[in-house]
Amino acid sequence: MGVILIIDDDYQIRESFEKLLTEEGHEVLTAASGETGLDVLHSVMPDLVLLDLRLPGMSGLETFLALREIESKLPVIIMTAFGTTETAIEATKLGAFDYILKPFDIPDILKLITQALEASRFMRSHVEIDILPKTPSSEVIIGQSKPMQEIYKAIGRVAPTEATVLVRGESGTGKELVARAIYQHSQRAGKPFLVINCVAIPETLLESELFGYEKGAFTGAVSRRMGRIEQANGGTIFLDEIGDMPFSIQAKILRLLQEKSIERLGGREPIPVDVRIIAATNRDLEAGLAEGRFREDLYYRLKVVTIWLPPLRDRHQDISRLADYFLDRFAQSMDIDNPGLTDEARGILKNYHWPGNVRELANTIQKALIFSRGYPIRPEDISQVIQGEPVVRDEGPPTDGSIRQWARKALMNEPGMDKFDHLIDQVASALISEALDITGGNRSRAAKILGVSRPTLQSKIEKYGITMETSVKSEGD
């Protein structure tokens, strides 16, 4: 869920956006002028602004520049009619996230809003290094083992430079958190940070997502559209799972790295772009080279600096600290006391091989806490979760016929005004966690399985403090 400010003098547009975005789970603020919008901004800092260019009094462009002065990391989407497209492009060059043309296409605007909110979260959520987070939105890379100390040194050395960085490691080790830590300690920290998952986007759409397209470039291209690389101009692009990037698109990324320019689909003129590339993969790129699946010239362009993240099984001394962190974090999100881990349970955690790395550890702790219902977590709780069996200790959200038994005990044990919502939240959290497990952390697929929109799923993930690789607050991430 995000807080979105709509600045437009058209009442119907403000009302339509408020209805649409509220149904998607967002909090919507509105203003009929630039001056009013700036007043709202001084009292409530939104996550995103949708700004019309034609406004009474202070113009949309003047309002945009004032917004940037107040908060440089605040994404702003420009709304414009066809006659003012060039002005919108100029605003984008000055730092607007993107622009949309009136009349709006609902799926397109929702997709763009989701992208902008994700960028807002990544830019504002600070990544700490092995300390207690300063704010609930901070994320933490946890670990005092020797391999992690080397990671911290590498981040510190490469962050201030403009070098391209390749982050390598198994799935769930925390590659995105490392990329964000590099960005946040770089000279581009005040500029956009956009994430592109090369696997999550279908190959047929990935090229247009990255590079944008011109009007008429293909059927359905009714107007010019900027790609994610242009949106990140001046900032940083994180290309996750680059080892799975289609061979044809690899050539265009190579050109970006070599010439600092791109071409939109259907375009003929090169567009200068200033972005820093951080890439990540869990693939064996060397095998990809030998098999002709990955370009050798791109490989050497990417690995100017390579950071290898160790698997959790090679960091046994960090496991207990990680478990304590996740246990405290999930207990806070569930508004319950931290029940703690027995020594025997810690032994199970330390001796397990963790094929899913830190992401698996986080999910294991969360599930064990949900089912423990406030009692100290025991070895059998951990073992049952790891083995994929439901943990039913008379209390956690169960399956099949035991649901009513669990509900009766939960209702009798803890009377309270908010009991219903509290129990529903526990069940919802478990459902979302399972959907994310099934889809390997792919939020779009998880949303489809659950039958909810992706923005709604994202708001629930944030509400319940559910973590995947993109949000694990630990050294592994």
C-alpha positions as CSV (number, residue, x, y, z in Angstrom):
1,M,0.0,0.0,0.0
2,G,1.2,3.5,-0.8
3,V,0.3,7.1,-0.1
4,I,-0.4,8.8,-3.4
5,L,-1.0,12.5,-4.0
6,I,-3.1,13.5,-7.0
7,I,-2.6,17.1,-8.2
8,D,-5.1,18.0,-10.9
9,D,-7.7,20.8,-11.3
10,D,-10.2,18.4,-12.9
11,Y,-12.5,17.2,-10.2
12,Q,-13.6,14.1,-12.2
13,I,-10.0,13.0,-12.6
14,R,-9.3,13.4,-8.9
15,E,-12.4,11.5,-8.0
16,S,-11.7,8.7,-10.5
17,F,-8.2,8.2,-9.3
18,E,-9.3,8.3,-5.7
19,K,-11.9,5.5,-6.3
20,L,-9.5,3.4,-8.4
21,L,-6.5,3.6,-6.2
22,T,-8.4,3.2,-2.9
23,E,-9.8,0.0,-4.3
24,E,-6.3,-1.1,-5.0
25,G,-5.4,-0.6,-1.3
26,H,-3.7,2.8,-1.5
27,E,-4.3,5.9,0.5
28,V,-5.1,8.8,-1.8
29,L,-4.6,12.5,-1.2
30,T,-5.9,15.1,-3.6
31,A,-5.2,18.7,-4.5
32,A,-6.8,21.0,-7.1
33,S,-3.7,23.3,-7.5
34,G,0.1,23.2,-7.3
35,E,0.0,25.5,-4.2
36,T,-2.5,23.2,-2.4
37,G,-0.4,20.2,-3.4
38,L,2.7,21.7,-1.9
39,D,0.8,22.4,1.3
40,V,-0.2,18.8,1.5
41,L,3.4,17.7,1.0
42,H,4.5,19.8,4.0
43,S,2.1,18.0,6.3
44,V,2.1,14.4,4.8
45,M,5.0,13.0,2.7
46,P,3.4,10.7,0.0
47,D,5.1,7.8,-1.7
48,L,4.2,9.1,-5.1
49,V,2.7,12.2,-6.8
50,L,0.6,12.2,-10.0
51,L,0.8,15.7,-11.3
52,D,-1.1,17.4,-14.1
53,L,0.9,19.9,-16.2
54,R,-1.9,22.3,-16.8
55,L,-2.9,23.9,-13.5
56,P,-4.3,27.2,-12.4
57,G,-1.9,29.6,-10.8
58,M,1.5,27.7,-10.3
59,S,2.1,25.7,-13.5
60,G,2.6,21.9,-13.4
61,L,6.3,22.3,-14.3
62,E,6.8,24.9,-11.5
63,T,5.0,22.6,-9.1
64,F,7.2,19.7,-10.2
65,L,10.4,21.7,-9.6
66,A,9.1,22.8,-6.1
67,L,8.3,19.1,-5.3
68,R,11.9,18.1,-6.2
69,E,13.3,20.8,-4.0
70,I,11.3,19.4,-1.0
71,E,12.1,15.7,-1.6
72,S,14.4,14.7,-4.4
73,K,13.6,11.0,-4.0
74,L,9.8,11.5,-4.4
75,P,8.7,9.9,-7.7
76,V,6.5,12.1,-9.8
77,I,4.4,10.9,-12.7
78,I,3.4,13.7,-15.1
79,M,-0.2,13.7,-16.6
80,T,-0.6,15.4,-19.9
81,A,-2.7,15.8,-23.0
82,F,-1.3,15.0,-26.4
83,G,-0.6,18.7,-27.1
84,T,1.8,19.0,-24.2
85,T,3.8,15.8,-24.7
86,E,7.1,17.6,-25.4
87,T,6.7,19.5,-22.1
88,A,6.2,16.2,-20.3
89,I,9.4,14.8,-22.0
90,E,11.2,17.9,-20.8
91,A,9.9,17.3,-17.2
92,T,11.1,13.7,-17.4
93,K,14.6,14.9,-18.4
94,L,14.5,17.0,-15.3
95,G,13.8,14.0,-13.1
96,A,10.1,13.1,-13.4
97,F,9.6,9.3,-13.1
98,D,7.5,9.1,-16.3
99,Y,4.5,10.7,-18.0
100,I,1.1,9.4,-19.0
101,L,-1.2,10.7,-21.7
102,K,-4.8,11.6,-21.2
103,P,-7.2,9.8,-21.6
104,F,-5.7,7.0,-19.5
105,D,-5.6,3.3,-20.0
106,I,-6.3,1.8,-16.6
107,P,-4.0,-1.3,-16.8
108,D,-1.1,0.9,-18.0
109,I,-1.5,3.5,-15.3
110,L,-1.8,0.9,-12.6
111,K,1.3,-0.8,-13.9
112,L,3.2,2.5,-13.9
113,I,2.0,3.4,-10.4
114,T,3.2,0.0,-9.2
115,Q,6.6,0.6,-10.7
116,A,6.9,4.0,-9.2
117,L,5.9,2.9,-5.7
118,E,8.4,0.1,-5.9
119,A,11.1,2.6,-6.9
120,S,10.0,4.9,-4.1
121,R,10.3,2.0,-1.5
122,F,13.7,1.0,-2.8
123,M,15.1,4.5,-2.7
124,R,13.8,5.4,0.8
125,S,14.2,2.1,2.6
126,H,17.8,2.3,3.9
127,V,19.9,-0.8,4.2
128,E,21.9,-1.0,7.4
129,I,25.0,-3.2,8.0
130,D,24.6,-5.6,10.9
131,I,23.0,-3.2,13.3
132,L,19.5,-2.7,14.7
133,P,17.5,-0.9,12.1
134,K,17.0,2.9,12.8
135,T,13.4,2.8,11.4
136,P,10.8,0.1,10.7
137,S,11.5,0.7,7.0
138,S,15.2,0.1,7.3
139,E,16.6,-3.2,6.1
140,V,19.6,-4.9,7.5
141,I,22.4,-7.0,6.1
142,I,23.3,-9.2,9.1
143,G,26.4,-11.2,9.7
144,Q,29.7,-11.0,11.6
145,S,31.4,-14.0,9.9
146,K,34.6,-13.5,8.0
147,P,32.9,-13.9,4.6
148,M,30.4,-11.2,5.4
149,Q,33.1,-8.9,6.7
150,E,34.7,-9.1,3.3
151,I,31.3,-8.3,1.7
152,Y,31.0,-5.1,3.8
153,K,34.5,-4.1,2.7
154,A,33.7,-4.7,-0.9
155,I,30.5,-2.6,-0.7
156,G,32.5,0.3,0.9
157,R,35.2,0.2,-1.7
158,V,33.0,0.0,-4.8
159,A,30.0,2.2,-3.8
160,P,31.7,5.6,-4.3
161,T,32.9,4.6,-7.8
162,E,31.1,4.5,-11.1
163,A,32.2,0.9,-11.7
164,T,29.8,-1.7,-13.0
165,V,29.2,-4.4,-10.4
166,L,28.2,-8.0,-10.8
167,V,26.7,-9.6,-7.6
168,R,26.8,-13.4,-7.7
169,G,25.5,-16.1,-5.4
170,E,22.8,-18.7,-4.9
171,S,19.1,-17.8,-4.7
172,G,18.1,-16.3,-1.4
173,T,21.6,-15.1,-0.4
174,G,20.6,-11.4,-0.5
175,K,21.9,-10.1,-3.8
176,E,19.3,-7.3,-4.1
177,L,20.1,-5.9,-0.6
178,V,23.8,-5.7,-1.5
179,A,22.9,-3.9,-4.7
180,R,20.8,-1.4,-2.8
181,A,23.5,-0.9,-0.2
182,I,25.9,-0.1,-3.0
183,Y,23.4,2.4,-4.5
184,Q,22.6,4.1,-1.1
185,H,26.3,4.7,-0.4
186,S,27.0,5.9,-3.9
187,Q,27.0,9.4,-5.3
188,R,23.8,8.6,-7.2
189,A,21.9,7.9,-3.9
190,G,19.6,10.9,-4.6
191,K,18.7,9.6,-8.0
192,P,16.4,6.7,-9.1
193,F,17.1,3.1,-8.3
194,L,15.1,0.7,-10.5
195,V,15.0,-3.0,-10.4
196,I,14.4,-5.2,-13.5
197,N,14.0,-8.9,-12.9
198,C,15.0,-10.5,-16.2
199,V,13.0,-13.6,-15.4
200,A,9.8,-12.2,-14.1
201,I,9.1,-10.2,-17.3
202,P,8.2,-12.3,-20.4
203,E,10.9,-12.2,-23.1
204,T,8.4,-10.6,-25.6
205,L,7.9,-7.6,-23.2
206,L,11.4,-7.3,-21.7
207,E,12.9,-5.2,-24.5
208,S,10.1,-2.7,-24.5
209,E,10.2,-2.5,-20.7
210,L,13.9,-1.8,-20.7
211,F,14.2,0.5,-23.7
212,G,10.7,1.9,-24.3
213,Y,9.1,2.3,-27.7
214,E,8.0,4.9,-30.3
215,K,4.4,5.4,-31.4
216,G,3.6,2.8,-34.1
217,A,6.5,0.6,-33.2
218,F,4.1,-2.4,-33.0
219,T,0.4,-3.1,-32.8
220,G,-1.0,-1.3,-29.7
221,A,1.9,1.2,-29.5
222,V,-0.5,4.2,-29.7
223,S,2.0,6.7,-28.1
224,R,5.6,7.0,-27.2
225,R,6.6,5.2,-24.0
226,M,9.8,5.6,-22.0
227,G,11.6,2.5,-20.9
228,R,12.9,1.7,-17.4
229,I,16.4,2.7,-18.4
230,E,15.3,6.2,-19.3
231,Q,13.3,6.4,-16.1
232,A,16.5,5.8,-14.2
233,N,18.5,8.4,-16.0
234,G,21.1,9.8,-13.6
235,G,20.6,6.9,-11.2
236,T,21.1,3.2,-11.0
237,I,19.6,0.1,-12.7
238,F,19.7,-3.2,-11.0
239,L,19.4,-6.1,-13.5
240,D,18.5,-9.1,-11.4
241,E,18.9,-12.6,-12.9
242,I,20.9,-11.2,-15.8
243,G,22.1,-14.7,-16.5
244,D,18.6,-15.4,-17.9
245,M,18.5,-12.4,-20.1
246,P,17.6,-13.2,-23.8
247,F,20.7,-13.2,-26.0
248,S,19.2,-10.6,-28.4
249,I,18.7,-8.1,-25.5
250,Q,22.2,-8.7,-24.2
251,A,23.6,-6.8,-27.2
252,K,21.6,-3.7,-26.3
253,I,22.8,-3.8,-22.8
254,L,26.3,-4.0,-24.1
255,R,25.7,-0.9,-26.2
256,L,24.4,0.9,-23.2
257,L,27.5,0.1,-21.2
258,Q,29.8,1.0,-24.1
259,E,28.1,4.0,-25.7
260,K,25.9,5.3,-22.8
261,S,23.0,5.4,-25.2
262,I,19.9,3.4,-26.1
263,E,17.3,3.2,-28.9
264,R,13.6,2.8,-28.3
265,L,11.8,0.1,-30.2
266,G,10.8,1.7,-33.5
267,G,13.3,4.5,-33.1
268,R,16.3,5.4,-35.1
269,E,18.0,8.1,-33.1
270,P,20.3,7.1,-30.1
271,I,19.2,8.5,-26.8
272,P,21.9,9.5,-24.3
273,V,21.4,7.8,-21.0
274,D,23.5,8.2,-17.8
275,V,22.9,5.1,-15.6
276,R,25.1,2.9,-13.4
277,I,24.5,-0.8,-13.9
278,I,24.5,-3.3,-11.1
279,A,23.7,-6.9,-12.2
280,A,23.1,-10.1,-10.3
281,T,22.8,-13.7,-11.1
282,N,22.7,-17.2,-9.6
283,R,23.6,-18.8,-12.9
284,D,27.0,-20.2,-14.0
285,L,27.9,-17.5,-16.5
286,E,31.0,-19.3,-17.5
287,A,29.0,-22.3,-18.6
288,G,26.7,-19.9,-20.4
289,L,29.7,-18.5,-22.3
290,A,30.8,-22.0,-23.3
291,E,27.3,-22.9,-24.4
292,G,26.7,-19.7,-26.4
293,R,23.9,-18.5,-24.1
294,F,25.7,-15.4,-22.8
295,R,27.8,-12.9,-24.6
296,E,31.5,-12.9,-23.8
297,D,31.9,-9.1,-24.4
298,L,29.0,-8.4,-22.0
299,Y,30.4,-10.8,-19.4
300,Y,33.6,-8.8,-19.2
301,R,31.8,-5.5,-19.2
302,L,29.7,-6.5,-16.3
303,K,32.4,-8.1,-14.1
304,V,34.5,-4.9,-13.6
305,V,33.9,-5.7,-9.9
306,T,32.4,-9.0,-8.8
307,I,31.0,-9.6,-5.3
308,W,30.3,-13.2,-4.4
309,L,27.7,-13.8,-1.7
310,P,28.4,-16.9,0.4
311,P,25.6,-19.5,0.9
312,L,24.2,-19.7,4.4
313,R,25.6,-23.1,5.0
314,D,29.1,-21.5,4.9
315,R,28.1,-19.0,7.6
316,H,27.1,-21.1,10.5
317,Q,28.1,-18.6,13.1
318,D,25.7,-16.1,11.6
319,I,22.6,-18.3,11.7
320,S,21.6,-17.7,15.4
321,R,21.9,-14.0,15.0
322,L,19.8,-14.0,11.9
323,A,17.2,-16.2,13.6
324,D,17.0,-13.7,16.5
325,Y,16.6,-10.8,14.1
326,F,13.8,-12.5,12.1
327,L,12.0,-13.7,15.2
328,D,12.0,-10.2,16.8
329,R,10.9,-8.6,13.5
330,F,8.0,-11.0,12.9
331,A,6.9,-10.9,16.5
332,Q,6.7,-7.1,16.2
333,S,4.7,-7.3,12.9
334,M,2.3,-9.7,14.6
335,D,2.0,-7.6,17.7
336,I,3.0,-10.4,20.0
337,D,5.8,-10.9,22.5
338,N,8.9,-12.6,21.2
339,P,8.7,-16.1,22.5
340,G,12.3,-16.9,21.9
341,L,14.1,-20.1,20.7
342,T,15.1,-23.0,22.8
343,D,18.7,-24.0,22.7
344,E,17.7,-27.3,21.0
345,A,15.9,-25.3,18.3
346,R,19.0,-23.2,17.7
347,G,20.9,-26.4,17.2
348,I,18.5,-27.6,14.5
349,L,18.9,-24.3,12.7
350,K,22.7,-24.4,12.9
351,N,22.9,-28.0,11.6
352,Y,20.5,-27.6,8.7
353,H,22.0,-27.1,5.2
354,W,19.6,-24.3,4.2
355,P,19.3,-24.8,0.4
356,G,17.1,-21.7,0.2
357,N,19.7,-19.7,2.2
358,V,18.6,-16.6,4.2
359,R,15.2,-16.4,2.5
360,E,14.4,-20.0,3.6
361,L,15.6,-19.2,7.2
362,A,13.3,-16.1,7.3
363,N,10.3,-18.1,6.1
364,T,11.0,-20.9,8.5
365,I,11.1,-18.6,11.5
366,Q,8.0,-16.8,10.4
367,K,6.0,-20.0,10.0
368,A,7.3,-21.5,13.3
369,L,6.2,-18.3,15.1
370,I,2.8,-18.3,13.5
371,F,2.1,-21.8,14.6
372,S,3.8,-21.6,18.0
373,R,1.1,-19.1,19.2
374,G,3.4,-17.4,21.7
375,Y,5.2,-20.5,23.2
376,P,9.0,-20.8,22.9
377,I,9.9,-22.3,19.5
378,R,11.0,-25.9,19.9
379,P,13.1,-28.3,17.8
380,E,10.0,-30.1,16.5
381,D,8.5,-26.8,15.3
382,I,11.6,-26.1,13.2
383,S,11.9,-29.6,11.9
384,Q,8.3,-29.8,10.9
385,V,8.5,-26.5,8.9
386,I,11.8,-27.5,7.2
387,Q,10.3,-30.9,6.2
388,G,7.3,-29.2,4.7
389,E,4.7,-30.5,7.2
390,P,2.1,-28.3,8.9
391,V,2.9,-27.4,12.5
392,V,-0.1,-27.9,14.6
393,R,0.6,-27.3,18.3
394,D,-3.1,-27.0,19.3
395,E,-2.8,-23.4,18.2
396,G,-1.5,-22.3,14.7
397,P,-3.7,-21.8,11.7
398,P,-4.2,-25.4,10.7
399,T,-5.6,-27.2,7.7
400,D,-8.6,-29.4,6.9
401,G,-10.9,-30.3,9.8
402,S,-8.8,-28.9,12.6
403,I,-9.6,-25.3,11.6
404,R,-12.6,-25.1,13.9
405,Q,-10.7,-26.7,16.8
406,W,-7.9,-24.2,16.4
407,A,-10.4,-21.3,16.1
408,R,-12.3,-22.4,19.3
409,K,-9.0,-22.6,21.3
410,A,-7.7,-19.3,20.0
411,L,-11.0,-17.5,20.8
412,M,-11.2,-19.0,24.3
413,N,-7.6,-18.4,25.2
414,E,-7.2,-14.7,24.3
415,P,-10.4,-12.7,24.5
416,G,-10.1,-9.2,23.2
417,M,-11.8,-6.4,21.2
418,D,-9.5,-7.0,18.1
419,K,-9.4,-10.8,18.3
420,F,-11.2,-11.4,15.0
421,D,-8.9,-9.1,13.0
422,H,-5.9,-10.5,14.7
423,L,-6.7,-14.1,13.9
424,I,-7.7,-13.2,10.3
425,D,-4.3,-11.5,9.9
426,Q,-2.5,-14.6,11.1
427,V,-4.3,-16.8,8.5
428,A,-3.8,-14.2,5.8
429,S,-0.1,-14.0,6.6
430,A,0.2,-17.8,6.3
431,L,-1.6,-17.9,3.0
432,I,0.6,-15.2,1.5
433,S,3.8,-16.8,2.7
434,E,2.8,-20.1,1.2
435,A,1.8,-18.5,-2.1
436,L,5.2,-16.8,-2.2
437,D,7.0,-20.1,-1.4
438,I,5.1,-21.8,-4.2
439,T,6.1,-19.1,-6.7
440,G,9.6,-18.7,-5.6
441,G,9.0,-15.1,-4.4
442,N,7.3,-14.0,-7.7
443,R,4.7,-11.5,-6.5
444,S,2.8,-11.4,-9.7
445,R,2.2,-15.1,-9.8
446,A,1.5,-15.2,-6.1
447,A,-1.1,-12.5,-6.5
448,K,-2.7,-14.6,-9.3
449,I,-2.8,-17.7,-7.1
450,L,-4.4,-15.7,-4.3
451,G,-6.9,-14.0,-6.6
452,V,-5.8,-10.5,-5.6
453,S,-4.2,-7.6,-7.5
454,R,-0.4,-7.2,-7.2
455,P,-0.7,-3.8,-5.4
456,T,-3.1,-5.4,-2.9
457,L,-0.6,-8.3,-2.4
458,Q,2.2,-5.8,-1.9
459,S,0.3,-3.9,0.7
460,K,-0.4,-7.1,2.6
461,I,3.3,-8.1,2.4
462,E,4.3,-4.8,4.0
463,K,1.5,-5.0,6.6
464,Y,2.5,-8.5,7.8
465,G,6.3,-8.0,7.4
466,I,6.6,-10.9,5.1
467,T,10.0,-11.3,3.5
468,M,11.3,-12.7,0.3
469,E,14.7,-12.2,-1.3
470,T,13.8,-8.6,-2.2
471,S,12.9,-7.7,1.4
472,V,14.9,-10.0,3.6
473,K,16.7,-7.8,6.1
474,S,19.7,-9.8,6.8
475,E,23.1,-10.2,5.7
476,G,22.1,-13.0,3.5
477,D,19.9,-10.7,1.6
